[in-house]
């Protein structure tokens, strides 16, 4: 039994619309991460607070995407391939929403951190890590837009590099706290900032894995390469 071509066109139109929302959401998340890093670099409370306020728009887009996807599934009854696309859209949106939450957390921590004096070169190290994660997220979204499984695989492979940067930064933070206990409070906030940035990298990798699933029909069979050694260093 063939599907009515009018139904197929309606499904394609609705799917295109919801994927456009994902692209818009991705742009907002990239902007939020960039602003959060800029606020940290410039010790800019006003910019940090704007990142916190603007997270509501990211949350609203995820809610709209989920509602539209649920409607697509209920009304259009997509076949297996189309259903895979719809489910991937929801997964990507979920990963982006979490990235937005981490950007908001960066804004919160930055306003607290700005109440104390800068700590050596730690902020510069955190900013370098933020730049690497921004590139990773941008590449993951680019892979999603282009349906590029090879680019997605390269994003996934780079996740261990972000983990290694985080591990090195964690050791640097510990050294500062040991050498000057007066920096402990500020260092703890910087550590939480760094951890939030590292988690954005994890979600960028999650988006890349959804691209691979979307293109090939299967998630990667191997475990993600990990380079975060802090759990072993702290005995966690």
N, C-alpha and C positions, 0 to 999 in steps of 0.2 A: 504494500500500500504506500503510495507516494504522498509526501507531505505537501499540503497546499502551498504553492509558491508565495502567496500573500503572507502566510504565516512565517515562512522563512525570511522574507524581506522585513517583516515586523520585528522578528527576533534579531536580525542583523542590525537593524536601526537601534533597537534598545540596547544591545550589547555595545555598539559603538558609543552610545551615549554614556553608559556606565564606565567604560574604559577611559573616556575623556575626563570623567571625574577623578579617576585614579591618577591620571597624568597631572591634573590640576593639584591634587592632594600632594603628589610627589614634589611639585614645584614649591608648594608652601613649606613642606618639611625641609627641603634643601635651604630655603631662605631662612627658616628658623634656626637651623644649625649654624649657618653663616653668621647670622645676627648674634647668636649666643657666643660664638667665638670672638666676634668683634667686640662685644660687650666685655668679655673677659680681658681681652687685650687692652682695651681703652679704659677699664675700670668704670664703665658707664652704667650707672644704675637705671637711668631712664630707658636705655636700649634693652637692658636685661628685663625690666618690667614689661616692656612691650612684647617681648618673646613670650612671657607668661600669659599675657592677655590674649595674644593671637592664637594660642593653642586651641581655643574654643572653636575656631573656624576649621581646624584640622579634625577635631572630634566630630563636628557636625557633618563634615564630608564623609567620614567613615560610616556614620549612622545612615546617611542617605545612600551610600553605596550598598550597604548590607540590605537595606529595605528594597532597593531596586533589584538587587540580585535575587532576593527571596521572591519578588514579584515575577521576575523572569522565569524562575524555576517553576513556580505555580501555574503561570498562565501559558508559557510557551512549551513546557515539557521538552527541554532540549535533549538531543541525542547524546551519546557518550562523549564524543569529542567536544561538543558545545558545552556540555555540563562541566567538563574539565576546565574549560576557559572561565566559566562563571565562578567555579570554586577557587581557581587561581586568583581571580580578581579580588575575591574576599580575603584570601590569605595575604596578598600584597597590601591591601588596604589595612589589614590588621598590623602588619609589620610597620607600615608607615605611621600608623597611629601611635605605636610604641616609641618610634623615633621622635615623634613630636613631643611625647611625654618627657623623654630624656632631654630634649632641647629646653623644655620648660623647667626641668630640674636644674639644668645648667644656669638658667637665668636666676632661679632662686638662690643657688649656692653663690653665684657671683655677687649678688647684693650683700650677702653676709660676709663673703671674703673681702669685699671692698672696705669693710670697717676696720681692717687691720693692715699693717704695712706689707708691701710686696715681699715675697720670699725668694731671694736669690734669682736663679734662672729657671725656677720651676714653672712659672707661668708660660715662658717661652717653649719649654718642653711639651707642656699640655697643648699649646697652640699648634705645634708641629704635628702632634697626634691627631688633633681635630682636623687639620688640613688633609691628612692621609685618609681619615674616615669620610670626609666630605667627598673626596675623589672616588672612594669605594662606593658610596651611596649613589653618586651621579652615574657611575658606570653601571651599577645594577639597574637603575631606572632606564638608562639608555638601552641596556640589553632587553628590558621588558618591552619598551616601545618598538624596538626593531625585531623582537622575537629572535634574538641572537644567542643561541645556546653556548657557542664558543666564548663569547664575551662574558656570559654568566658564569661559565666554568672558571674563567680567569679571576673574576671577582671572588668566587668561592675559594680559590687557591690562595688569594692574598689575605684571607682572614687570619692566617697564622702570623703574617707580618705585623698586623695590628696588635695581635696578642703579645708579640715579642716587644713591640714598642711600649705597650702597657706594663709589661713585666719590668722592663728597664726603668721606666718612670716610677714604678712602685718602689724599686730599690733606691732610687734617687730621693724619693720622699722620705723613706725610712732613715736614710743617712742624715738628712737635714734635721729630722726630729731628734735623732740621737746626739747630734753635734750641738744643737741649740734647742733645748726644751721649750723656749719661749715661742718657737714656731709651730708647736704641736697642733694648736687649734686650726691655724691657717693651713697647715699641711693636711690635716684630716679633711678639710673642705676641698682642697685640691685633689686629694685622693678620690673623693666621691665624684668630683667632676670628671676625673680621668676614667673612672669606672663607668660612668654614664656614657662617655664618648665611646668606650670600648663596646658597650652594649649596642650602641647605634651600629657599629661595625658588624655585630652579630646579626642584627636585623637586616642590614644590607645583604648579608650572605643568605639570609632566609628568602629575601626577594629573588636573589640570583637562583636559588634552588627551585623556586616556583617557576621561573622562566624555563629552566631545564625540564621540569615536569610538563609545562605547557607545550613545549616544542617536541619532546620525545615521548611523552606519555608515562614517564617513570621518574621518580626522584632518584638522585644519586645513591648508589648502593653503598659506597664507602663512607666512613666517618669523616666529618669535617677535620681538616688539619688544624691542630690547636697549638698555640705557642705561649699560652698563659701559664706561667709556672708559679704564680703567687700562692696558690693553694698549698703547694709543697713547701714553699719558703716559710709560710706562716703556720704550718701544721694543721691547716683546715681540712 
